[in-house]
Amino acid sequence: MTHPSDILRAKLNLETATLAWPELERHFARGSVIKVAAGTDLVDTALHVAENNAAAVQAWLAEGRIARAEMSDAEDWHARQPMFWAVVVAPWVLVQEVQKELES
């Protein structure tokens, strides 16, 4: 039997895409961007947000694993023009900067 969370996780995974800063900028201007720290699973985070799992979200906020994007983030992103993995959990856009592979 498939659990509803499994279905939602699969849906969120399919809706995850890469975005450049210019595509994300308007969402930042609306105050709807949540940044997800490297090493934190973006889809798992989106699932907990979508399911209103306040305990997990509050813990991650306290740990700094997720945070609302601030002006300093926008200035940095504008200067560097990174790519992001992003998924929408209305009204939020959860983003995680694409990590570049280390060259050998």
C-alpha positions in Angstrom: 0.0 0.0 0.0 1.3 3.4 -1.0 1.4 6.0 1.8 0.1 9.6 0.9 3.5 11.0 1.9 5.2 8.7 -0.7 2.9 10.1 -3.4 3.6 13.7 -2.4 7.3 13.1 -2.2 7.3 11.6 -5.8 5.2 14.6 -7.0 7.6 17.1 -5.4 10.6 15.3 -6.8 9.1 15.5 -10.3 8.4 19.3 -9.8 12.0 20.0 -8.8 13.9 22.0 -11.4 17.0 24.1 -11.8 16.7 27.9 -11.9 19.1 30.7 -12.4 19.1 33.7 -10.2 17.3 36.0 -12.7 14.4 33.5 -12.6 14.4 33.4 -8.8 14.7 37.1 -8.3 11.0 37.9 -8.6 10.2 35.3 -6.0 12.8 36.8 -3.7 11.1 40.2 -4.2 7.8 38.7 -3.0 9.6 37.4 0.1 8.8 33.8 -0.7 12.2 32.2 -1.0 13.4 29.7 1.6 17.0 28.7 1.3 17.9 25.1 2.1 21.5 24.4 3.3 23.8 22.2 1.4 23.7 18.6 2.7 20.0 18.9 3.5 17.6 17.0 1.3 15.6 19.6 -0.7 12.7 17.2 -1.5 12.5 15.9 2.1 12.4 19.5 3.3 9.7 20.4 0.8 7.7 17.4 2.0 7.8 18.5 5.6 6.8 22.0 4.7 3.9 20.8 2.5 2.7 18.5 5.3 2.9 21.4 7.8 5.3 19.4 10.0 5.9 22.4 12.3 8.2 20.5 14.7 10.7 19.5 11.9 10.5 23.0 10.2 11.1 24.8 13.5 14.0 22.5 14.4 15.6 23.1 11.0 15.1 26.9 11.3 16.8 26.8 14.8 19.7 24.7 13.4 20.1 27.0 10.3 19.3 24.2 7.9 16.6 26.3 6.4 16.1 30.1 6.4 14.2 32.8 4.6 16.5 34.4 2.0 17.6 37.8 3.0 18.9 40.9 1.1 22.5 39.8 1.7 21.7 36.5 0.0 20.2 38.3 -2.9 23.2 40.6 -3.2 25.5 37.5 -3.2 23.5 35.6 -5.7 23.2 38.6 -8.0 27.0 39.0 -7.9 27.8 35.3 -8.4 24.8 34.2 -10.6 24.6 30.6 -9.2 22.2 28.0 -10.3 19.7 26.6 -7.9 17.6 23.5 -7.4 14.1 24.7 -6.6 10.7 23.3 -5.7 7.5 25.2 -5.1 5.4 24.5 -1.9 3.0 27.4 -2.2 3.5 30.1 -1.1 7.1 29.2 -0.7 9.9 28.5 -3.2 12.5 26.3 -1.6 16.0 26.6 -3.1 19.3 25.0 -2.7 22.4 26.3 -4.5 23.7 23.7 -7.0 27.1 22.5 -5.7 29.8 22.5 -8.3 31.8 19.3 -8.5 35.4 19.6 -7.4 37.8 19.3 -10.3 40.6 16.8 -9.9 
